[in-house]
């Protein structure tokens, strides 16, 4: 079974890395052909292969091949079926009337709501498209939508409170799943695909409540969760860490503060506030232990069913109830399936090796959720269980008590380093100490009190007091300078070497070659991504939506040109995109943060950037407006006005500021904020890059008049104002002589950027159009010699996946 599970995992993983799908018929042929080939191989093995030694390796090889083909074909069939439930292209951006039910716990987003909406068959009609009388899938509207609903500010309306299971009619505008695409960034489209959400959108008008009562089991469960959440929040008014208790009780993490998530990340205890295998197993342990203790004291019951089996049944029942209370989301479902396999193995009465039970759980999880391989939690969960089994199994003298807990925690902290670096580009150095303190406190004090408080709300008071004490200690640990090790993700070959090193460390002490493991781990931790050579540079225009953020890197220096937009609430491009990208690139300090002008789509992420990474200097057209928050966060950061005529060299690469000139120069529309944008030209022997901010045609004419056409010549240009018609004038486009132009714009943005006329103008001048909204982050590489020149690539082209754009 172990060979079958691992091979099935490999088949599923290979499918999930495909840039496109082959069609339902293709995967049916793969399954049928693979099964036939393996059956023939088995027959050959049994009849004509006489030597037992050959059978020893041939049978497992055939089983592995069958499992690989089965995993590949099964994942392909599931992917085809899910992608088939797609939003029709004709329905994107038009008003559509949908009827259905709220199928999740609604999340408060400012003054609005976000929720999953299940569309009812035969209850869909399109306001601008003739949809007929067919069912939801046939009209081009998927069965599950992720909707946002915000109040109409013009009408000063207040939205009603939403309850799971309610049946509503909405007028909505939908679009196909689309997320940012950046190196090592979060794949929002894959996240939606795994959850069966095939379109996102927002409520426009004519919302009408049709029915209040829920129609199905999960809707009733979500309604109960909502009621319990409101009861807990009412009892935790003004409690600073009340949202953590809500997360432990009903699985709703929405209210946890950003600063608390930062503490969890730096101490490695985020798994304790996300209902996962630990919590599900803990509840199962408590329920099973209580029932088992009582069962043994009632002879009549013990004679009918052994106490061990009764304990297993009670553990599964308690864990199932808790998983339902947590919403039975994808991570919780994986944890529940793992526990269910363990319990069923115990009930079977047959002795099974723990590794075999783990393999069965792995196989079942992948059958139910073939997209699990895309989630970091999947690898960490099975990796952690594997490490625990390696630490506790096969020992002549078992270690118990606090020594066993210490041994397991230290083993987990070391063994998961390669996975954490690959998945999150970091691992907490204080994790062993933080977990030794927090795991027993959360497992045996806080969580039991929270669960008991669902019936007796007054128990939330001691639960919150324990949480406050825990967070006080964790905040001190997180504040340590070297609490977190951050590093760019290693290449696959080095990651494999790190996993081999972990495997060696988990083997008995006398195992040959075990001493080589520390050297392999040291090589893993010493790896740094390659940087441009002296005299060369690279620039990455990040996919931040309707905004701009460009990272420029030379041999030993880093510059960030703009920091992207704010997204509302506490979210912005700095925290969501820029900082994760910088960490994944191995950047630990910015030499300069240049903010072209003060529009929110260019500086909305600046606060998060300054909070999250050291910055040597902030440059801006009007730096005085930055003083009140920049110096408060980074007192050692210098502030400088960005003005034409400034130049500097980094590693043989020249940086020239072309605009704006001194205040008042030119007058009129040049005083407009967009036309005061800082314009930067970066150039080396291999070519030049021109960053133009939001300047319009009048500023472009001023730059040409002041500096001449040669000053704006560049192989690659980041188009002004995201490709607006007010910019990229014919004279400026012609003077640049660019071979590539990059438009940084949001997907289906309301402004129509980049405009078709602008794209056509650049194309007519000989430049290839690149755009972040459809191609993701765009990288331009400039060599140190003129012979090598410049090259441009887009992230969605470098790492295409079958779900992108679908």
ZALUMMAR-530003 format. One record per residue (C-alpha): residue in three letters; x, y, z. Coordinates in steps of 0.05 Angstrom, whole numbers, plus 32768, in hexadecimal, padded with zeros to 4 digits. Example, Ala and Ser with C-alpha at 12.3 -4.5 7.8 and 13.67 -1.06 7.14 Angstrom:
2
ala80F67FA6809C
ser81117FEB808F
***
This chain:
806
unk800080008000
unk803A8030800D
unk805380297FC6
unk800D80327FAA
unk800080717FD3
unk804280927FC2
unk803A80817F78
unk7FF2809A7F78
unk800D80DB7F98
unk804180E27F61
unk800C80D97F2B
unk7FDE810D7F4A
unk8019813D7F52
unk802E81367F0A
unk7FE881457EF2
unk7FE381847F1D
unk8022819F7EFC
unk8006819A7EB6
unk7FFD81DB7E8E
unk7FBD81C07E6D
unk7F8D81857E71
unk7F84814E7E3D
unk7F3981467E40
unk7F0B81147E64
unk7F1380DF7E2F
unk7F5E80E27E33
unk7F5F80D47E7E
unk7F2D809C7E76
unk7F5C807D7E43
unk7F9780877E72
unk7F7280627EAA
unk7F5A802A7E7D
unk7F9D80227E59
unk7FC580247E9A
unk7F987FF07EBA
unk7F9D7FC27E7D
unk7FE97FC97E79
unk7FF27FB97EC2
unk7FC27F7E7EBF
unk7FEA7F637E85
unk802A7F6E7EAC
unk800E7F497EE9
unk7FFA7F0F7EBC
unk80407F0E7E9F
unk805E7F107EE4
unk80347ED67EFC
unk80397EA77EC0
unk807A7EB37E9B
unk80A97ED37ECE
unk80C37E957EF1
unk80F97EB17F1D
unk80E07EC97F61
unk81157EFF7F63
unk80F87F207F26
unk80B17F1D7F42
unk80CA7F407F81
unk80D67F817F5E
unk80A87F7A7F21
unk80667F767F48
unk80747FB57F71
unk808B7FD97F32
unk804A7FC77F0F
unk80217FDD7F4B
unk8047801F7F4E
unk803B802A7F04
unk7FF0801B7F0C
unk7FEA804A7F47
unk800F80827F23
unk7FE2807C7EE6
unk7FA580787F13
unk7FB980B77F38
unk7FC780DC7EF8
unk7F8680C77ED7
unk7F5A80D17F14
unk7F7581177F20
unk7F6B81277ED7
unk7F2381107ED7
unk7F1481387F16
unk7F3681767EF8
unk7F0E81707EB8
unk7ECD816A7EDE
unk7EDC81A57F0A
unk7EF381D27ED2
unk7EB581C07EAB
unk7E8C81E57EDF
unk7EA482277EC4
unk7E89826D7EBB
unk7E78827B7E73
unk7EA382B27E55
unk7E6582D87E3E
unk7E4F82DF7E87
unk7E8E83017EA0
unk7E8183497EB4
unk7E3683497EA6
unk7DFB834A7ED6
unk7DE383037EE6
unk7DA882F17F13
unk7DB882B47F3F
unk7D8F82907F72
unk7DAC82627FA5
unk7DC382597FED
unk7DFB82748018
unk7E2882378021
unk7E5E824F8050
unk7E698277808F
unk7E6482C08076
unk7EA282E88083
unk7E9D83328096
unk7EC8835D8067
unk7EC683A4807F
unk7E7D83B88079
unk7E6E837F8049
unk7E6D83338044
unk7E9182FC801F
unk7E7282B78019
unk7E6C82787FEE
unk7E2B82757FC7
unk7E0F82347FAB
unk7DE682407F6D
unk7DA782177F65
unk7D9B81F27F24
unk7D6682127EF8
unk7D6882537F21
unk7D98827B7EF6
unk7D8782B17EC4
unk7DB582E47EA4
unk7DA1832D7E9F
unk7DCA833C7E61
unk7DD182F57E44
unk7D9A82C67E2E
unk7DA5828C7E5E
unk7D6482667E51
unk7D4582387E84
unk7D7F82067E8D
unk7DA381F37ECC
unk7DDD82187EEC
unk7E1581F37EC7
unk7DF181FA7E84
unk7DE682447E8A
unk7E30824F7E95
unk7E2C82617EDF
unk7E5482327F0D
unk7E35820F7F48
unk7E6182317F7D
unk7E71827B7F7E
unk7E9B82A57FAD
unk7E7482E77FB4
unk7E8283297FD5
unk7E4A83597FEA
unk7E5883A07FFC
unk7E2683D7800E
unk7E14840C7FDB
unk7E34844A7FF7
unk7E0B84787FCB
unk7DCB845E7FEB
unk7DE8845A8031
unk7DCE84138035
unk7DDE83E2806D
unk7DE48399805A
unk7DBB8365807E
unk7DDC833080A9
unk7DE782F18080
unk7DDC82AC809C
unk7DF4826A807E
unk7DBE8243805A
unk7D94827F8047
unk7D78827F8000
unk7D8382C07FDA
unk7D7B82DD7F96
unk7DB4830B7F80
unk7DC883347F44
unk7E1283277F3F
unk7E4D83357F12
unk7E7C82F97F0B
unk7EC182E97EF0
unk7EE982AB7EE9
unk7F1A829B7F20
unk7F5782C77F1B
unk7F8F82D57F4B
unk7FD482F57F4C
unk800C82CC7F2C
unk805082DA7F4A
unk808E82B07F58
unk808182867F98
unk803F82AC7FA1
unk7FFC82917FBA
unk7FD482707F82
unk7F8E828A7F8F
unk7F7282677F51
unk7F8A82237F6A
unk7F6E82327FAF
unk7F2982407F91
unk7F2D82027F63
unk7F3A81D47F9E
unk7EFC81F07FC1
unk7ED081E97F84
unk7EC582357F7C
unk7EC482427F32
unk7EB2828C7F2F
unk7EB982C97F5B
unk7E9183097F5A
unk7E69833C7F81
unk7E20834C7F8E
unk7E0683867F65
unk7DBD83937F76
unk7D7883757F81
unk7D8C83477FBA
unk7D4E83237FD2
unk7D4882F1800B
unk7D1E82B67FF3
unk7D228285802E
unk7D4382868072
unk7D46823C8084
unk7D828212806D
unk7D7781D8803D
unk7DB181A8804B
unk7DDC818B8082
unk7E1A81B68075
unk7DEF81F58071
unk7DD281E480B4
unk7E1881D880CF
unk7E30821B80B5
unk7DF3823D80D5
unk7E05821D8118
unk7E4D8235810F
unk7E34827B8102
unk7E09827A8141
unk7E438260816B
unk7E718294814E
unk7E4282CD8160
unk7E3A82B181A6
unk7E8582AD81AF
unk7E9182F38194
unk7E5B830F81C1
unk7E7F82F081FD
unk7EC3830881E5
unk7EB4835281DA
unk7EF5837A81DC
unk7F1E833B81E7
unk7F5F834681C0
unk7F6882FD81AE
unk7F1F82E881AB
unk7F2582D88161
unk7F5782A18171
unk7F23827F819D
unk7EEF82858165
unk7F2082648135
unk7F2A822A8165
unk7EE082238172
unk7EBF8228812D
unk7EFA822D80FD
unk7EEF827780EA
unk7F33829A80E6
unk7F1982DA80C7
unk7F1F83058105
unk7F6782F38118
unk7F9183328115
unk7FCA833A80E4
unk7FFC8345811D
unk7FE78303813C
unk7FF282DE80FA
unk803882FD80F8
unk804682E1813D
unk802D829C8128
unk8059829E80EB
unk809882B18111
unk808D827D8147
unk80728244811C
unk803182398141
unk8000824C810A
unk7FE882048108
unk7FCD820C814F
unk7F988240813B
unk7F85821D80F9
unk7F5881E28107
unk7F8281A980EB
unk7F97816280FA
unk7FB08175813F
unk7F6D81908155
unk7F43815A8135
unk7F6F81248154
unk7F6D81478197
unk7F2181498199
unk7F2081018183
unk7F5080EF81BB
unk7F27811381F0
unk7EE580F481D9
unk7F0380AF81D0
unk7F2780B18213
unk7EE880C78238
unk7EBC80928218
unk7EF2805C8220
unk7EFA806A826A
unk7EAF80658276
unk7EA680298248
unk7ED67FFE8270
unk7EAD800A82AF
unk7E6D7FEE8291
unk7E767FA28287
unk7E397F99825B
unk7E537FCB8229
unk7E9B7FB1822B
unk7E827F6A821C
unk7E5C7F8281DF
unk7E947FAE81C3
unk7EDC7FB181DC
unk7EEE7FF381FD
unk7F267FFF81CB
unk7EF57FFE8191
unk7EC2802781B7
unk7EF8805B81C3
unk7F09805C8179
unk7EC080658165
unk7EB7809D8197
unk7EF780BE8180
unk7EE080BE8137
unk7E9A80D7814B
unk7EB781108174
unk7EE98123813F
unk7EB28122810A
unk7E8781518133
unk7EC18181813C
unk7ED3817E80F2
unk7E8C818F80E1
unk7E8C81C88113
unk7ECB81E280F1
unk7EA681E380AF
unk7EC681A48091
unk7EF381CF8065
unk7F2881AF803A
unk7F6081AE806F
unk7F30819480A4
unk7F15815F8075
unk7F5C81468068
unk7F69814180B3
unk7F27811D80BF
unk7F3580EB8087
unk7F7880DB80A6
unk7F5980CE80EA
unk7F2080A680CC
unk7F52807780AA
unk7F77806D80EC
unk7F36805D8111
unk7F1D802D80DC
unk7F60800980DD
unk7F5780008129
unk7F0F7FE88121
unk7F247FB480EC
unk7F487F8D8122
unk7F837F8080F5
unk7FC97F978109
unk7FE27FC980D6
unk80247FEE80D4
unk801B803880E1
unk803E8048809F
unk800B801E807A
unk7FD18042809C
unk7FF18085808A
unk7FF8806D8042
unk7FAE805B803F
unk7F9C80A0805C
unk7FC880C18027
unk7FA6809A7FF0
unk7F5F80AA8008
unk7F6F80F48011
unk7F8980F87FC9
unk7F4C80D37FAE
unk7F1D81047FD1
unk7F4781427FC4
unk7F7A813B7F8B
unk7F8B81857F92
unk7FA6817A7FD8
unk7FED81757FBC
unk7FE981C07FAD
unk7FDE81D17FF6
unk801881DB8026
unk7FEE81BF805F
unk7FE9817C803C
unk80358173803A
unk8040818D8080
unk80098160809D
unk8022811F807E
unk806A81348089
unk805E814180D3
unk803A80FE80DD
unk807380DA80B9
unk80A680FB80E6
unk807E80E98124
unk807980A0810E
unk80C4809F8100
unk80D280BA8146
unk80A4808B816B
unk80A7804A8144
unk80DA80138140
unk80FD80258182
unk81167FF081B3
unk8108801F81ED
unk80CF804F81E3
unk80D8809581FF
unk809B80B08224
unk808480EF8247
unk80A58132823E
unk80E38112821F
unk80B880F681E7
unk8096813981DC
unk80D9815C81D9
unk80F6812981AA
unk80BA812D817A
unk80B98179817B
unk8103817F816C
unk80FC814B8134
unk80C281718115
unk80E681B38119
unk8122819780F2
unk80FE816680C4
unk80CD819980A9
unk810281CD8097
unk810781B8804D
unk80BC81B98044
unk80B481FC8068
unk80EA821C803D
unk80CA82017FFE
unk808382158011
unk808C8255803A
unk80D4826B802F
unk80E0826C807B
unk80DF824480BA
unk80DC825C8103
unk811B8250812C
unk80F38258816C
unk80BF82258157
unk80D781ED8186
unk80D2821981C3
unk8091823A81AC
unk806F81F8819D
unk808681D681DD
unk8064820E8202
unk8027821B81D6
unk801381D481BF
unk800081B98204
unk7FE081FC8218
unk7FB481FE81D9
unk7FA781B381D8
unk7F9681A68220
unk7F7F81E9823B
unk7F67821B8208
unk7F4581ED81D5
unk7F1F81C38209
unk7F078203822B
unk7EF1822181E8
unk7ECA81E281D6
unk7EAA81E0821A
unk7E99822A8213
unk7E6D821A81D8
unk7E3D8201820D
unk7E55822C8248
unk7E6B8270822B
unk7E898286826E
unk7EC382568262
unk7EDB8285822C
unk7EF782B28262
unk7F2C8281827C
unk7F39826B8234
unk7F4882B2821F
unk7F7382BD825D
unk7F9D82818249
unk7FA1829B8202
unk7FB982DF821A
unk7FF082BE8243
unk800482938208
unk800782CE81D8
unk803182F78209
unk806682C18208
unk806182B681BC
unk8067830181AE
unk80A8830381D5
unk80C382C881AE
unk80AC82E7816C
unk80CF8328817D
unk81138306817F
unk813F831E8147
unk814E82D9812B
unk810B82B8813A
unk80FF82A980F1
unk812E828D80BC
unk811B82A88077
unk8139828D8037
unk812782877FEE
unk810882437FDC
unk813E82117FC9
unk814181F07F84
unk812181AB7F7E
unk816381857F7F
unk817881A87FC0
unk8133819D7FDE
unk813A81537FCF
unk817E81527FF0
unk81608174802E
unk8129813F8032
unk815E8108802D
unk8183812A8066
unk8144812A8090
unk813880E18081
unk817F80D18097
unk817780F780D8
unk813980CF80E9
unk815D808D80E2
unk817E806B811E
unk81BF80898135
unk81EC8052811A
unk81D1805780D3
unk820B805F80A1
unk820C80A4807F
unk81E280C580B5
unk821A80F680C4
unk82138112807D
unk81CE812D808D
unk81E5816D80B1
unk8211817E8075
unk81D581778046
unk81AA81A38072
unk81E181D78077
unk81E581D8802B
unk819A81E28029
unk819C821C805A
unk81D8823C8037
unk81B9823F7FF2
unk81AB82837FD4
unk818882917F92
unk81B482A97F59
unk81BA82F57F50
unk81CA831F7F12
unk821383257EFF
unk823883667F09
unk821F83987ED5
unk81DD83727ECB
unk819983787EEC
unk8154835A7EED
unk8110837A7EF8
unk80CF83577F0B
unk808D837B7F01
unk806283597F35
unk801A83457F2A
unk7FF883717F5F
unk7FB783807F3B
unk7FA583C77F28
unk7FE683E77F41
unk803183E37F3A
unk806B83C37F5E
unk80AE83B67F3C
unk80EA83947F5C
unk812E83A67F3D
unk816A837C7F52
unk81B483857F42
unk81EF835C7F5A
unk81EA83747FA2
unk81B283A87FA5
unk816683A87FA7
unk813483DE7F92
unk80E883DC7F96
unk80C5840D7F68
unk807F84177F86
unk805D83E77FB6
unk801B83D67F96
unk7FD383E77FAA
unk7FAB83E07FE9
unk7F7583AB7FE5
unk7F4783C3801D
unk7F4783B58067
unk7F8B839F807F
unk7F9F8380803D
unk7FCE839F800A
unk7FFF838A7FD5
unk803A83958003
unk8025835E8033
unk800183318001
unk803283327FC6
unk8071835C7FCE
unk808C83418010
unk807F82F78000
unk80A183017FBC
unk80DD83247FDC
unk80E482EC800F
unk80E082B87FD8
unk811682DC7FB1
unk814482DE7FEC
unk813F83297FF6
unk8149833E803F
unk815483898036
unk814083BD8003
unk817483F17FF4
unk813E84207FDA
unk80F384257FD7
unk80E084567FA1
unk8097846C7FA2
unk8086848D7F5F
unk804C84B67F7A
unk801684B47FB0
unk7FDD84907F8D
unk7FC484567FB7
unk7FD084237F80
unk801A84337F83
unk8026843F7FCE
unk7FEE84157FED
unk801F83DE8000
unk8057840A8018
unk804584068062
unk804783BA8061
unk808983BB803C
unk80A883EA806F
unk808C83C080A8
unk80A5837F808A
unk80EB838C806F
unk812683BA807D
unk812983F5804C
unk816784208044
unk8145845C8022
unk81008473800D
unk80FC849F7FCF
unk80BD84C47FBB
unk80A685007F93
unk8088851E7FD2
unk80AB84FC800C
unk808F852B8041
unk804D8505803F
unk807184C58050
unk809484DD808F
unk805B84D080C0
unk805A848580B2
unk809D84758093
unk80C8849080CB
unk809984758100
unk80A5842F80E5
unk80EC843580CE
unk810F846D80F3
unk8151845C80D2
unk81358461808C
unk814B849E8064
unk811784C6803C
unk812A84E87FFB
unk810485107FC7
unk810384F07F82
unk811785247F4D
unk813285267F06
unk817E85257F02
unk818B84F37F39
unk81B884B97F25
unk81DD84817F48
unk820284417F37
unk81F883FC7F56
unk822683C47F41
unk823383E27EFD
unk81E983F27EF0
unk81D4843B7EE8
unk819384587F05
unk817B849B7EE9
unk813F84C37F02
unk812084E77EC6
unk80E385067EE6
unk80C8852F7F08
unk80EF85707F03
unk80EE85A47F3B
unk80AA85B87F57
unk808585E97F2B
unk80AC85D87EEC
unk807C85D67EB2
unk803E85E77EDB
unk7FF885D47EC5
unk7FEA858A7EBF
unk8032857A7ED4
unk801D858A7F1B
unk7FE985527F18
unk7FFD85187F46
unk800484E67F0C
unk803185157EE6
unk805E851E7F23
unk806E84D47F21
unk80B684C17F29
unk80D284A47EE8
unk810F84767EEE
unk813C845A7EB7
unk8168841F7ECA
unk819C840B7E97
unk81D783DE7E8C
unk81FE83C67E50
unk81C883927E41
unk819083C47E3D
unk816483F67E62
unk812483F47E8B
unk80F584307E8F
unk80C684377ECB
unk8093846E7EBE
unk8062846E7EF8
unk8020848F7EE4
unk803984C87EB8
unk800B84E07E81
unk801A84FB7E3C
unk802985417E55
unk806085277E83
unk807B84FA7E4B
unk808285387E1F
unk80A6855C7E57
unk80D785237E61
unk80E685217E16
unk80F0856C7E14
unk811D856C7E51
unk8149852F7E43
unk813F851D7DFA
unk812984DB7DDB
unk816A84B67DED
unk815B84BD7E37
unk811B84937E33
unk8137845D7E04
unk812C841A7E25
unk812583D17E10
unk80EE83C77E44
unk80BB83FB7E5B
unk808883F47E93
unk804E841A7E74
unk8037845A7E95
unk7FF6845A7EBC
unk7FEB840F7EB0
unk7FE184197E65
unk7FAF84537E69
unk7F9C847A7E2A
unk7FB484B97E4E
unk7FFB849F7E4A
unk802A847D7E19
unk802684B57DE6
unk803E84A47D9F
unk807D84D07DA6
unk809084AF7DE8
unk808484697DCE
unk80AD84777D91
unk80E684967DB8
unk80EC845B7DE8
unk80FA84297DAF
unk80E583F27DDF
unk80E283A87DCC
unk80B483987E06
unk808083BF7E2E
unk806383A57E6F
unk801D83BB7E86
unk801083B27ED0
unk7FC483B07ED6
unk7F8D838B7EFC
unk7F6483527EDE
unk7F25836E7EBF
unk7F3283B27EDE
unk7EFD83E87ED9
unk7F2A84177EB2
unk7F3783EA7E77
unk7F8283EB7E82
unk7FAB83DF7E58
unk7F8384017E22
unk7F7F83E07DDE
unk7F99841F7DBB
unk7FD684217DE8
unk7FE583D87DDC
unk7FDF83E27D92
unk800C84207D94
unk804383FA7DB7
unk803C83BE7D89
unk804183EB7D4C
unk808284087D68
unk809F83C27D6C
unk809483B27DB5
unk807583727DCE
unk803C837E7E01
unk8042835A7E44
unk800C83617E79
unk8009834A7EC1
unk7FBE833F7EC3
unk7FC083057E92
unk800982EF7E96
unk801A82FA7EDF
unk805C83187EF7
unk8089832C7EBD
unk80D583277EC4
unk8107834D7E9A
unk815083397E9C
unk818783677E84
unk81CD834A7E77
unk8210836A7E86
unk8223836B7E3D
unk820083877DFF
unk820783457DDB
unk81D983207E0C
unk81A683597E0F
unk816483547E35
unk8131831D7E3D
unk80E9831D7E56
unk80BE82E57E72
unk807A82DF7E96
unk806B82B47ED3
unk802C82937EB6
unk8056827F7E79
unk808F82657EA3
unk8063823B7ED1
unk802082307EAE
unk7FEA82067ED1
unk7FAB81EA7EB3
unk7F7D82127EE0
unk7F9A82567ECF
unk7F6682827EAE
unk7F30824C7EB3
***
